[in-house]
Amino acid sequence: MSLRGAMKSTIGERIRAARESKEVDQATLAEKIGVVTRTLQRWEKGEQIPDGISITKIAKSTNVMPTWLLTGQGGMYPTPKRPDNAFPLASAMRRKVKLVDLPLVSAVPAGKVTTMFHPDYVDSYVTVDDVKDPQAFALKVRGNSMAPRIEDGDIVVVSPQQEVHNGDICVVRVDDEDTLKRVKLEGSYIHLVPLNPDFEPVTVKKKDVNFLWKVVKLIKEL
């Protein structure tokens, strides 16, 4: 399946493509992941959406990437990881920018959804170039579900005023609990996708989301 085709496909179509790539029938895959055949049939037809645990089981059973399976983004199959000590160099800044001081507030978890983030409590301030949002603030990241791009101790700049699109990394509050994830918007659901393949994606209902705030900058912990 081409990347272009994957981007236009549904979760059900990608589940079917993953199953067919392993040349197994629905009953065989359903047994491997611990569901009844009828449930897998509903997923492939788009009548139901599997939860994050089921997505992970399907990905492991068919040797495809869980992020591709859930969102259609990235490669269908795993690619060799780059060395842990190799990072792209940032391009040099060639223009004058306005610097602003943003409040650095309590940490947001990049891992298990938990209540940790308190936007009314300012720990200190960080200086960044202008993000064109008077409500912008910075958060220190705790956990490694977004590694290697965003790691424990890094700082993210959040802009509540900016519109959120598919694929954006956001601070998400669900039923008064907080997390940092890449988001995939699909109908009445929001998929919270970790960048670290060791962590499982989570699917929540839009009505249960208290807010969805876009991350616009990353300050690495060196």
C-alpha positions as CSV (number, residue, x, y, z in Angstrom):
1,M,0.0,0.0,0.0
2,S,1.4,3.4,-0.9
3,L,1.7,6.2,1.6
4,R,-0.6,8.3,-0.5
5,G,-3.2,5.6,-0.4
6,A,-2.7,5.1,3.4
7,M,-3.3,8.7,4.1
8,K,-6.8,8.5,2.5
9,S,-7.7,5.1,4.0
10,T,-9.8,4.4,7.1
11,I,-8.7,2.5,10.1
12,G,-10.8,-0.4,8.9
13,E,-9.1,-0.5,5.5
14,R,-5.7,-0.4,7.2
15,I,-6.6,-3.2,9.5
16,R,-7.6,-5.3,6.5
17,A,-4.5,-4.3,4.6
18,A,-2.3,-5.3,7.6
19,R,-4.1,-8.7,7.9
20,E,-3.9,-9.4,4.2
21,S,-0.2,-8.5,4.2
22,K,0.3,-11.5,6.6
23,E,-1.9,-13.7,4.4
24,V,-4.2,-14.7,7.3
25,D,-8.0,-14.8,7.4
26,Q,-10.2,-12.9,9.9
27,A,-10.7,-15.8,12.2
28,T,-7.0,-16.5,12.6
29,L,-6.1,-12.8,13.3
30,A,-9.1,-12.5,15.7
31,E,-7.9,-15.5,17.7
32,K,-4.4,-14.1,17.9
33,I,-5.5,-10.8,19.3
34,G,-8.2,-12.2,21.6
35,V,-11.4,-11.0,20.0
36,V,-14.3,-12.8,18.3
37,T,-14.3,-12.9,14.5
38,R,-17.4,-10.7,14.3
39,T,-15.6,-7.9,16.2
40,L,-12.7,-7.9,13.7
41,Q,-15.3,-7.9,10.9
42,R,-16.9,-4.8,12.4
43,W,-13.6,-3.0,12.6
44,E,-12.6,-3.8,9.0
45,K,-16.1,-2.5,7.8
46,G,-15.7,0.7,9.9
47,E,-18.8,-0.1,12.0
48,Q,-16.7,0.1,15.2
49,I,-13.3,1.6,16.1
50,P,-10.8,-0.6,18.1
51,D,-9.3,0.8,21.3
52,G,-5.6,1.5,21.7
53,I,-4.8,-1.9,23.2
54,S,-6.4,-3.7,20.3
55,I,-4.6,-1.5,17.8
56,T,-1.3,-2.4,19.4
57,K,-2.1,-6.1,19.3
58,I,-3.0,-6.0,15.6
59,A,0.2,-4.1,14.9
60,K,2.3,-6.7,16.7
61,S,0.5,-9.6,15.1
62,T,0.9,-8.2,11.6
63,N,4.3,-6.5,12.0
64,V,3.1,-3.1,11.0
65,M,3.6,0.2,12.8
66,P,0.8,1.0,15.3
67,T,0.9,4.8,14.4
68,W,0.4,3.9,10.7
69,L,-2.4,1.6,11.7
70,L,-4.2,4.2,13.8
71,T,-3.6,7.4,11.8
72,G,-2.4,6.4,8.3
73,Q,0.7,8.5,8.8
74,G,4.3,7.4,8.4
75,G,5.4,4.0,7.0
76,M,3.4,0.9,7.2
77,Y,6.4,-1.1,8.3
78,P,9.1,-0.4,10.9
79,T,12.2,1.3,9.7
80,P,15.7,1.1,11.3
81,K,16.1,3.5,14.2
82,R,18.7,6.2,14.0
83,P,21.5,6.1,16.6
84,D,20.4,7.6,20.0
85,N,23.2,10.1,19.9
86,A,22.3,11.4,16.4
87,F,20.2,14.6,16.2
88,P,19.5,16.9,13.3
89,L,21.2,20.3,13.5
90,A,18.9,23.3,13.8
91,S,19.1,25.8,11.0
92,A,20.7,29.1,11.8
93,M,18.4,32.1,12.5
94,R,19.0,34.8,9.9
95,R,16.3,37.3,10.8
96,K,15.6,39.5,13.8
97,V,12.9,38.1,16.1
98,K,11.1,39.5,19.0
99,L,11.9,37.7,22.3
100,V,9.2,37.2,24.9
101,D,9.2,35.8,28.4
102,L,6.7,33.0,28.9
103,P,5.6,31.5,32.2
104,L,7.0,28.0,32.9
105,V,4.2,26.2,34.7
106,S,3.9,22.8,36.3
107,A,4.9,19.7,34.3
108,V,2.8,17.8,31.8
109,P,3.1,14.0,31.5
110,A,4.3,12.5,28.3
111,G,3.3,9.0,29.4
112,K,0.4,7.8,31.4
113,V,-2.6,10.2,31.5
114,T,-2.5,11.7,35.0
115,T,-3.4,14.9,36.8
116,M,-0.2,16.9,37.0
117,F,-0.6,20.1,35.0
118,H,-1.7,23.2,36.9
119,P,-1.7,26.3,34.5
120,D,-2.3,28.7,37.4
121,Y,1.0,27.9,39.1
122,V,4.1,29.6,37.6
123,D,7.4,28.0,38.5
124,S,9.7,30.4,36.5
125,Y,10.0,32.0,33.1
126,V,11.6,31.0,29.8
127,T,12.6,33.4,26.9
128,V,11.6,32.4,23.4
129,D,11.0,34.2,20.1
130,D,7.5,35.6,19.6
131,V,4.8,33.0,19.3
132,K,2.1,35.6,18.6
133,D,-0.2,34.4,21.3
134,P,-0.5,36.4,24.6
135,Q,-1.9,33.3,26.3
136,A,1.1,31.1,25.4
137,F,3.0,29.4,28.1
138,A,5.7,26.8,28.6
139,L,5.6,23.3,30.2
140,K,8.3,20.9,31.3
141,V,7.7,17.4,30.0
142,R,7.7,14.4,32.3
143,G,8.0,10.9,30.8
144,N,9.2,9.4,27.5
145,S,6.1,8.4,25.5
146,M,7.0,11.1,23.0
147,A,10.7,10.2,22.7
148,P,13.0,10.5,21.0
149,R,11.5,13.8,19.6
150,I,10.3,15.0,23.0
151,E,12.1,13.6,26.0
152,D,11.8,13.8,29.8
153,G,13.0,17.3,30.9
154,D,12.4,19.0,27.6
155,I,10.2,22.1,27.5
156,V,7.3,22.7,25.2
157,V,5.6,26.0,24.3
158,V,1.8,25.8,24.2
159,S,-0.4,28.2,22.2
160,P,-4.1,27.8,23.3
161,Q,-5.2,30.2,20.5
162,Q,-3.9,28.3,17.6
163,E,-6.2,26.0,15.7
164,V,-5.4,22.3,16.1
165,H,-5.1,20.0,13.0
166,N,-4.6,16.3,12.5
167,G,-1.0,15.3,13.3
168,D,-0.4,18.2,15.7
169,I,1.3,17.6,19.1
170,C,-1.0,18.9,21.8
171,V,-1.5,19.1,25.5
172,V,-4.8,17.3,26.1
173,R,-7.0,17.3,29.1
174,V,-9.5,14.3,29.3
175,D,-11.9,14.2,32.2
176,D,-9.6,16.5,34.2
177,E,-6.5,14.4,33.5
178,D,-3.6,15.6,31.3
179,T,-1.2,14.2,28.7
180,L,1.0,15.3,25.8
181,K,0.4,13.4,22.6
182,R,0.1,13.7,18.8
183,V,-3.6,13.9,17.9
184,K,-5.7,12.3,15.2
185,L,-9.2,13.7,14.8
186,E,-11.8,11.2,13.5
187,G,-15.5,11.9,13.8
188,S,-16.6,12.0,17.4
189,Y,-13.2,10.5,18.5
190,I,-9.7,11.8,19.2
191,H,-6.8,9.4,19.0
192,L,-3.9,10.2,21.3
193,V,-0.8,8.8,19.6
194,P,2.6,8.5,21.4
195,L,5.8,8.8,19.3
196,N,7.5,6.1,21.3
197,P,6.5,2.7,19.9
198,D,6.8,1.2,23.4
199,F,3.7,3.1,24.5
200,E,0.1,2.4,23.4
201,P,-2.2,4.9,21.6
202,V,-5.4,5.9,23.4
203,T,-8.8,6.7,21.8
204,V,-11.1,9.1,23.6
205,K,-14.5,10.7,22.8
206,K,-14.4,14.4,21.9
207,K,-17.1,15.1,24.4
208,D,-14.8,13.9,27.2
209,V,-12.0,16.3,26.2
210,N,-11.8,19.5,28.3
211,F,-9.2,21.2,26.1
212,L,-6.8,20.6,23.2
213,W,-3.9,23.0,23.1
214,K,-1.3,23.0,20.3
215,V,2.4,22.7,21.0
216,V,4.3,25.2,18.8
217,K,7.9,25.1,20.0
218,L,10.3,22.6,21.6
219,I,13.2,23.5,23.9
220,K,15.5,20.5,24.3
221,E,17.1,19.5,27.6
222,L,20.9,19.4,26.9
